[in-house]
Amino acid sequence: MKKFQVYVAWRKGLRRALGLPWRTHSDLLAPTTGMLPLRDVLFCRLAKFVLQCFASNNSIVNFAARHGVYFKRMRSPIGFNTKLCCERYNVSLYSFSCINRESIKHFVFSDLSNYMSNAGIIYELLLARSGLCIISSLSVADMDFIKHYLCVS
């Protein structure tokens, strides 16, 4: 599989599961679902793993993680991925410990603030379509039209 095909497949599956048009803008998916994009979920897990290795009581695990991150960087998978994570969230390698799920969520959703109003409407339409919320003045066809318009424009 090529480099980003996993992310593309994830977004396609999410669109299909939610019943969104296939042309729905990728940046709308995170605020609509309240979930982090897959890339950010994986970076969150990486950060947690690396920090657990740094805090390990096992001296070999602790040394290998620190050596990979701080000295071998590009030659070590743990160092390379940690560097990518730091670049993604504009954090220095020595401030890596500040990366956690909340900081990642804040970073992602502040980047997507332009999409929040449309995402909120799409979310309400999805709830109405599934019967969890009632919008009395709109027919199903009207809701689908509005959802399609917001997703692809």
N, C-alpha and C positions, 0 to 999 in steps of 0.2 A: 504494500500500500504506500502511496506517495505521502509526502510530508503532512499535508493538511487534509487528506481525505477523511480522516476520522472526524474532524470538526464539521466538515461538510455533511457527512452521513448523519451525525448527531442533530444538526440543524434541520435536515430534511425529515428525519424521524419525528422531531418535535413539532414541526409544521403539520405533518400528517396526523399525529396524535391529537393535536388541538383543532384540526379541521381548518387550518389557515391556508390561504392561497399559496401556491408554490413559489410565487414571486415576492412573498413577504420579506421585507427588509430584515436582514440578519440582526441588526441592532435593536429591533423591536422585540425580539424573543426574550431577552433577559428581563427587561422591565415588565413585560406582559405576564410572564410566569413567576417573577420574583426569584428566579434561580440565577445563579452565576453561569456565564458561558462555560462550556466544557474546558476550554483552555485554562480559565481561571480556577476552576475546581481542581484541575490537575496541579496547577502551581500551588494552590492552597495545601494540597496533600503533600507535595514535595517539601514545602516550607515546614510543615509539621514534622515530617520524617527527619529532615536535616536537623532541626532543633532537638528532636528526641535523641538523635545520634550524638549531638554535641553534649547533651546532658547525661549520656549513658555512663553507668558505673564501670562498664567494661572498657578497660584502657585501650584495647585494640580497636574497638568500634569508634571510640572517641577520637583516637589518633587518626585513623583512616579517614574519617569524615572531615576533620579539621584540615588534614594534609591535602585531601582532594579539593576542598573548597578554597583554601587560602594559598596553596602553593602550586598544585598541579592544574588548576582551573580548566583549561581547554583540553587537557589530556585525560581528565577524569570525568566520567559521566555525572557524578554527583556535583563536581565543581562546575562543569559546563551548564548543567540545568539550573544550578543555583545562580549562576551569572545571568542566564536568560531571565530568571524570575526577578532578579534585582533590576535588570534593565527595563522589564515590563512595567514595574511599579515605581520607577525612578528612585531607587533606594541604593545606597552604597553597600558594598559587600560586607562592610564591618557593622552596618546597621540592619543586617538581615533579620535579626531577632524581632524586629518590630513588625514583620509581615505575619499577619494572621487572617482568619476568615473575615473579621469585621473590617480590617483595613483594606483588604482586597475588595470587599463588597462596596465600601465607600468609594474606592478608586473607580471601580467599574460603573457604578450608578451615577457618579458625578460626571463621568464622561458621557453618559447616555441621557443627561438631563433634557436634551432637546426632544427626546422620544417619550418622555414620561406621560404627557397628557394624552397622546394617541394611544399609548400602551394601556392607560387606565380605562379608556373608552373600549378598547378591544377586549380587555379583561371583563368588563361589565357585559359586553355583548356575548362573550363566551359563556358567562354565568347564565344569562337569559336564555341562550340557545339550549343549554343543558337543563333548564328548568329550576335552577337554584336561585334565580332572581327574576322578577317579573317587570317587564317594561311594557305597560299596557297599550301605549299608543303606537307601537311599532309591530308590523307583521314580521314573520320569519324572513320573508323575501327582503323587506326593508333592512332588517338587521344584517343579513348576509351581504347586501349591497354596501352598507356603511362599513362593515368589517373589511370587505374586499378593498374598498376605496382607501381606508386608512392604512391597510397593510402594504399596498403597492405604490402609494403616491409619496 
